[in-house]
Amino acid sequence: MATQPDQTPTAFDYLNFLQNDQERAYYELGPVWGTAPLLHEARMDPGKATHIAVEALLDHIEARGVHTQQLRAILAGCQAGSDKAITPSAALFGLSGEGLDHVLKVLAWIAGTGGITLDDFVDGGERYLRLVLRKRPKAIAWLKSDAHA
């Protein structure tokens, strides 16, 4: 912050500081003052922790672990604009340990952001589309192209 050594920062100095860091502004002041980062670009929690949680859930689905169908349904319902409603009690039933922790992080994130978008992933959501929505490579290419718009 741009203050003299003997001056304490003012609220104006703080707002200028936050204006240059949209992620911090979003976390500290909410969506009116800042923009939620894309998950793969998040530098701090809770965005960074949510990105790790989503990737861990995708890894679990890819490995076809216990509760794969349940996790697939949860992540499908977390997509921005999804018409699949998530009922937390049903979604969390039977989950425990790390899986439950990851799901709770994702649910907390979507409560504030409105959902996960394909842009939240480094690969543009290809892995998400393949594992969660079970899209084939040709369908993924079409969805990512401008032809379907």
N, C-alpha and C positions, 0 to 999 in steps of 0.2 A: 504494500500500500504506500502511496506517495505522501508521506507526512514528514515533517521535520523531526529530528531526533528528540526534541523536547515536547512535541505535541502528541496527544493521544489521538488515535484514529477516530474519525466521526462516522456517523451512519452513512453519510454520502461516500466517504472513502470505502466503506465496506460494500456498498452497492456497486461502486465502480469495480471493485475487486471481483465481485460475483458476476458482473456483466461479462467479464473476460473468461469466466469458467462456468459455462452453462450446466455442466454436470453437478458441480458443487451447489450452484444456485437452485437446481431442481431438488436436490436432497435436503437442503437447508430451508428453502422458502416455498417449495411446492411448484406445481406445474404452471402457475400464473407467472412466475418469475424466471423459470428455466425450462429446459427441454430434457426429457429423459434421454440418456445416452442409448445408443444401440448396445445390446448386451456384449457383443464381442469387442466393443471399444471402451467399455466401462473400466475406469481406472481405480475405483474405490467401491466399497460396499455401500448399499446392498446390490448394486448392479453387477459388480465383479463376482460376488458370491452366487447370485442368481445364474449368471452365465456358467459358472462351474457346476451348479446344480442341474441345469438343463442338459449340459453335456454329459454329466454322470448318468442322468436318466436315459438319455439316448444310448449311451454305452450299455446300460443294463438291458434295454430293449433289443439292441443289436446282438447281445450275448444270449438272448432268449431266457433271461433269468426268471425267477419267481415273480409273479404279479405283472408280467409283461403286458398282458391285455389291459389290465387296470391302468398301468402307467401310460400306455398308448392312448387310452380314452381320456385320461387327465390332460395329457399334453395336447391332444386334439381340441379339447375344450378351452385350452389356454390361448389358442390362436386368436389374434385380433379379428373381430368381425365374425367369429364363429357362431353358428346357430345352435351348437351343442352346449347345453347348460351343464355346469358342474355343480353337483350337490356335494358339498364338502364332507358330510358324514359318510356318504356312499363312496366317495373318492378315497377317503382315508382309511376305510374299513380294512383291517387286516395288515396294513402297512406298519412296519416298525423300523427302528434303527435309522440307518443312513438314508434309506429310501423315503421314509416319512419326513426326515429333515429336509431332503431335497425338494419334495413336493410342497412342503410348507413355505419354503423360500420362493418357489415359483408362484404359488398362490398369492403370497404377499406382494410380489412384484406386479402381477397382473391386476391386483386390486387398485393399484395406484396408476398404472400406465394404460390400462384398457386391453392388454393382451400382448402376446409375443407376435412379432412380424417376421417375415422371411428375411428381412434386412438385418435382423438381430444376429444372424449367423454369418460367419466368415464366408461360407460357401454359397451364400444367398438362399439358404434353406433347403438345399438339395437333400441333405441327409435327413432332415426333419420330414420333408415330403415323402421320402422313400420309406422311412421307418415308422412314422406316426400315421400319416395319411395313406400309406401304401401305394404311392404313385409309382408308375413305371417310368424308366428313363425318358421315353418319348413324351409322356405326359408332363414330366418335369420340365423338359426343354420347351414344350409349348407354353406352359404356364409362365415360364421366365421370359419368353419372347414377347414382342410387341404385337404379335399376330392375334392373340386372344383378347386384347384390349379393345 
